[in-house]
Amino acid sequence: MGFAEAYIRLSEVSDRRGGAEHRARMLAGLSGRVIEVGAGNGRNFAHYPVSVAEVLAVEPDPLLRRHAEHAARQARVPVHVVGGEADHLPGADGEFDAAVYSLVLCSVPDPATALAEARRVLRPGGELRFYEHIRSGNPVFGALEDLVTPLWTRVAGGCHPNRDTGNALRRAGFTVDADRFGFRPQALHPPVAHIIGTARST
Ligand SMILES: C[S@@+](CC[C@H](N)C(=O)[O-])C[C@H]1O[C@@H](n2cnc3c(N)ncnc32)[C@H](O)[C@@H]1O
């Protein structure tokens, strides 16, 4: 089974264990035109508030994109799913009111490049909503995450368990408002450090 196929199953379990509430919280209060980057199988789509005018959902993987297209048809707001990658977003400068990244900044090849591209397509004052797992603040768990990262990256679609995404957002020039929490995405998984919040492009 490839990563995309496995993720379809794992994301359903994780959403039943609380992930769906995290997604709804990440998207609450959004409005206007939104770009969602690395939309996967579209697990966020059902949670967009009706104040959102349109979502452009960018997903590079063909299998996940097919599932996202199905999820888009069930959403309460118009969602258009397209191929593409975080480093070259299909949008003009300042075109979007908001950008959404969930569980994806762990997987892009270079967060700094992806976030510079997010700033490019966001209007001045636009917001980036995020829900991401990050490196543990516990020195032992953090070191273990560093240790498994080279292998994990190869089997899990490029995912890095040890990224410091909050600081990557700050370094990219965003003003960040984040909550940090532990979450067990699967029954036998130890708690994984996550952040959720809003980053403003100034
Ligand atoms: C763990 S999944 C998360 C999917 C979805 N965002 C969610 O919240 O369920 C990681 C996603 O990042 C996507 N991805 C990986 N590299 C990417 C890149 N360079 N640009 C855009 N998306 C990417 C994968 O195809 C996959 O859909």
The ligand as an SDF file (V2000), in Angstrom:
LIG
                    3D

 27 29  0  0  0  0  0  0  0  0999 V2000
   -0.4050   14.2200    5.6850 C   0  0  0  0  0  0  0  0  0  0  0  0
   -1.1290   14.7110    4.1780 S   0  0  0  0  0  0  0  0  0  0  0  0
   -2.2730   15.9930    4.7080 C   0  0  0  0  0  0  0  0  0  0  0  0
   -3.3980   16.1810    3.7550 C   0  0  0  0  0  0  0  0  0  0  0  0
   -4.4290   17.2480    4.1500 C   0  0  0  0  0  0  0  0  0  0  0  0
   -3.8430   18.5740    4.1560 N   0  0  0  0  0  0  0  0  0  0  0  0
   -5.0670   16.9660    5.4690 C   0  0  0  0  0  0  0  0  0  0  0  0
   -5.1220   17.8550    6.3290 O   0  0  0  0  0  0  0  0  0  0  0  0
   -5.5580   15.8330    5.6640 O   0  0  0  0  0  0  0  0  0  0  0  0
    0.1820   15.6360    3.4050 C   0  0  0  0  0  0  0  0  0  0  0  0
   -0.2580   16.2430    2.1110 C   0  0  0  0  0  0  0  0  0  0  0  0
    0.7660   17.1000    1.6000 O   0  0  0  0  0  0  0  0  0  0  0  0
    0.8080   16.9210    0.1940 C   0  0  0  0  0  0  0  0  0  0  0  0
    2.1060   17.3990   -0.2830 N   0  0  0  0  0  0  0  0  0  0  0  0
    3.3150   16.8100   -0.1770 C   0  0  0  0  0  0  0  0  0  0  0  0
    4.2650   17.5580   -0.7680 N   0  0  0  0  0  0  0  0  0  0  0  0
    3.6430   18.6660   -1.2420 C   0  0  0  0  0  0  0  0  0  0  0  0
    4.0670   19.8100   -1.9570 C   0  0  0  0  0  0  0  0  0  0  0  0
    5.3580   19.9840   -2.2760 N   0  0  0  0  0  0  0  0  0  0  0  0
    3.1480   20.7310   -2.2990 N   0  0  0  0  0  0  0  0  0  0  0  0
    1.8390   20.5690   -1.9700 C   0  0  0  0  0  0  0  0  0  0  0  0
    1.3800   19.5020   -1.2750 N   0  0  0  0  0  0  0  0  0  0  0  0
    2.2580   18.5610   -0.9260 C   0  0  0  0  0  0  0  0  0  0  0  0
    0.5860   15.4380    0.0190 C   0  0  0  0  0  0  0  0  0  0  0  0
    0.2700   15.0890   -1.3100 O   0  0  0  0  0  0  0  0  0  0  0  0
   -0.5330   15.2230    1.0030 C   0  0  0  0  0  0  0  0  0  0  0  0
   -1.7720   15.5100    0.4490 O   0  0  0  0  0  0  0  0  0  0  0  0
  1  2  1  0
  2  3  1  0
  2 10  1  0
  3  4  1  0
  4  5  1  0
  5  6  1  0
  5  7  1  0
  7  8  2  0
  7  9  1  0
 10 11  1  0
 11 12  1  0
 11 26  1  0
 12 13  1  0
 13 14  1  0
 13 24  1  0
 14 15  1  0
 14 23  1  0
 15 16  2  0
 16 17  1  0
 17 18  1  0
 17 23  2  0
 18 19  1  0
 18 20  2  0
 20 21  1  0
 21 22  2  0
 22 23  1  0
 24 25  1  0
 24 26  1  0
 26 27  1  0
M  CHG  2   2   1   9  -1
M  END
$$$$
